[in-house]
Amino acid sequence: MEVDVLGIDLAKQVFQLHGASRSGLVVHRSKVSRQGLLTAVRNLKPRLVVMEACSSAHYWARRLQAMGIEAKLISPQYVAPFVKTNKNDRNDAEAIVEAASRPTMRFVPVKTVEQQDMTALHRIRQLLVQQATAVINQVRGILGERGIVIAKSPAAFYRAMPDVLASDDAEFTQFCRGLLVSLLEHLHSIEERITEADGKIKGFMRSSALCQKISAIDGVGAVTATAIVAAVGDASEFRNGRHLAAWLGLVPRQHSSGGKSRLSGISKRGDVYLRTLLIHGARSVLRFVADKTDAQSKWLRELIGRRGFSRAAVALANKNARVIQSLLSSDRDYVRPGAA
């Protein structure tokens, strides 16, 4: 019988294949090496190939699509409920096929090479920011042991360091000063690499019409716009704006039963990095709404008064996510609320 749906449990060297017919009958099971995967799939001639969305899944999906085979990716959390008995490669591949056969299953869009390039740049930039923060905290800790206290903000740190290094305090020895100078030089090199990454992000921003379109939204800058486009592309996989907001974890977590709805804080599902960027962008907007008279600023002031600053920031991030989905999935341009 012909293989209608082929599930592949991805690995580093040995891949498990599970093929099923249109009626769901198992017609093929095998293990193949990394070098023989594409040949095995070509010989089976499946209508659809399904894999879990993991680190190498987008690469294999692109290779299969180049061969003229339809390939789809499923989030691992949607595959787990279909694993029977014990977890192993064979059961995982079967569970992938079972999950893909559900009519309401949601699939992960296959990323292009350009999207993965931009995602890699954002990950490297995030790592560099974390390293810079770690160095600053290390210097603050060393100084704190000698009775020199510096405020937490990076701006306060940079303002205080020239006076600290010029200090002639007996507790602050030349040996310790030399250690701190070495750390500050390392911090300076990290900041140069962050600036270089920001320049590359801005370059991608200038070359992408989608990024330029959503960057017109208040609270969405170059970093947020490029990160979202790299993650979701044209957002056509999302049926509406709420689905994108839910995918980012910006909707209430629900635990309802017996016809009674129970809503709590946001679900915090999906990509933490994207959600953080949207919320921080919303916070920057809220800082300047006090003196503005447009419709959105009035709504945000009332929301801050009713629900507080943090909830208002999440609400604006949710709204921005919905607007982003609408812009990415259509030809419309952004028009600010209340504008003609």
C-alpha positions, -999 to +999 in steps of 0.1 A: +000+000+000+011+036-007+023+057+022+000+087+026+015+102+058+051+096+068+062+106+103+099+111+110+114+111+145+144+132+140+178+126+157+215+132+151+224+100+132+195+074+132+160+084+122+128+064+128+102+064+100+065+055+104+042+054+074+005+052+073-021+049+046-050+073+041-072+051+064-046+052+091-033+016+086+004+012+093+022+003+061+059+011+068+083+011+097+121+015+094+152+031+107+175+050+084+208+068+088+213+105+083+229+100+050+201+077+037+171+097+049+163+117+018+168+086-004+144+066+018+118+093+017+121+096-021+116+058-025+085+058-003+069+087-022+046+099+006+020+125+001+029+143+034+059+142+057+055+153+093+081+160+119+083+175+153+095+212+153+130+208+168+164+223+160+170+206+126+133+202+116+133+234+095+164+223+076+149+189+067+115+204+058+132+227+033+151+198+018+119+178+014+100+208-001+128+212-026+122+176-037+085+184-043+072+167-011+049+185+013+064+188+047+048+200+079+061+205+115+042+199+147+049+214+181+062+186+204+036+195+231+009+185+206+026+152+198+031+140+235-006+131+242-005+106+213+025+086+226+013+051+235+028+032+265+066+038+268+084+066+250+109+055+223+117+064+188+093+040+172+064+052+194+073+088+189+072+084+151+038+068+153+026+096+176+037+122+150+015+105+124-014+102+148-012+139+157-009+150+121-041+130+112-062+152+135-083+176+115-079+204+140-041+200+144-020+232+143+013+232+124+044+252+128+054+273+097+087+262+081+113+289+084+134+301+055+172+303+057+169+341+060+145+338+090+169+314+107+198+338+100+180+366+117+169+343+146+205+333+151+215+370+152+189+378+179+201+348+200+237+359+198+227+395+207+206+382+237+236+361+248+259+392+246+234+413+266+233+386+293+271+385+294+273+423+298+248+422+326+268+394+343+300+415+341+283+446+356+268+425+384+302+409+391+319+443+393+291+456+416+295+426+438+333+430+441+329+467+450+301+459+474+325+438+495+346+468+499+318+491+510+313+508+476+276+505+466+264+513+431+228+514+419+215+486+398+209+504+365+236+502+339+235+541+335+243+545+372+271+520+369+288+538+340+284+572+358+300+558+390+329+539+376+353+568+368+350+581+404+354+546+418+386+539+397+400+573+408+393+566+445+422+563+469+403+543+495+426+519+514+401+491+509+403+495+471+438+482+464+458+484+432+455+447+427+416+449+429+417+480+406+436+460+380+411+432+381+382+456+376+400+474+348+404+440+330+366+433+336+357+467+322+378+462+291+360+429+286+327+447+291+337+473+265+344+445+239+310+429+246+293+463+241+311+468+208+297+434+196+262+443+208+265+476+188+276+455+158+246+432+161+223+462+164+237+475+131+230+442+114+195+442+128+189+477+114+203+466+081+178+438+079+151+462+090+158+485+061+157+456+036+124+441+048+091+457+039+073+436+066+096+449+093+092+485+082+054+481+082+050+468+118+077+491+131+052+520+127+033+506+157+040+524+190+062+502+211+076+481+182+112+490+172+138+475+150+147+447+174+111+437+181+101+440+144+129+419+131+125+392+158+088+388+151+093+386+113+121+361+118+098+340+140+064+341+122+071+354+087+039+367+070+017+353+099-005+335+074-005+304+097-025+324+123-062+326+117-065+360+135-047+383+158-058+365+190-041+333+178-008+351+175-013+367+210-021+333+224+009+318+207+031+344+224+015+337+258-002+371+261-037+358+269-052+348+303-045+313+315-078+294+318-089+267+342-126+264+337-150+236+345-187+230+350-196+260+329-178+283+353-149+303+338-117+308+359-091+331+344-058+339+360-026+356+348-012+353+313-003+318+301+033+327+293+034+301+265+055+303+234+086+323+228+097+341+260+121+364+240+093+378+217+069+382+246+095+401+266+102+425+237+066+433+232+060+439+269+091+461+273+080+480+242+046+485+257+062+498+289+081+524+270+049+536+255+031+539+289+058+562+302+048+590+279+009+587+278+003+613+306+006+644+283-009+629+252-045+634+240-050+608+213-075+580+217-050+553+226-033+574+252-066+582+269-075+545+269-041+536+284-044+562+311-078+549+321-065+513+320-035+522+343-059+538+367-082+508+368-057+479+365-022+492+372+009+499+352+020+462+346-014+449+335-018+479+312+016+470+296+005+434+290-028+446+276-010+469+251+014+441+242-016+419+235-031+446+213+001+452+195+004+414+188-031+414+172-022+445+151+010+429+140-008+397+128-033+418+109-005+438+092+017+408+083-012+388+068-026+417+046-015+445+024-028+472+048-005+498+064-007+508+100-029+537+109-027+550+145-059+550+165-078+582+160-059+592+129-077+602+098 
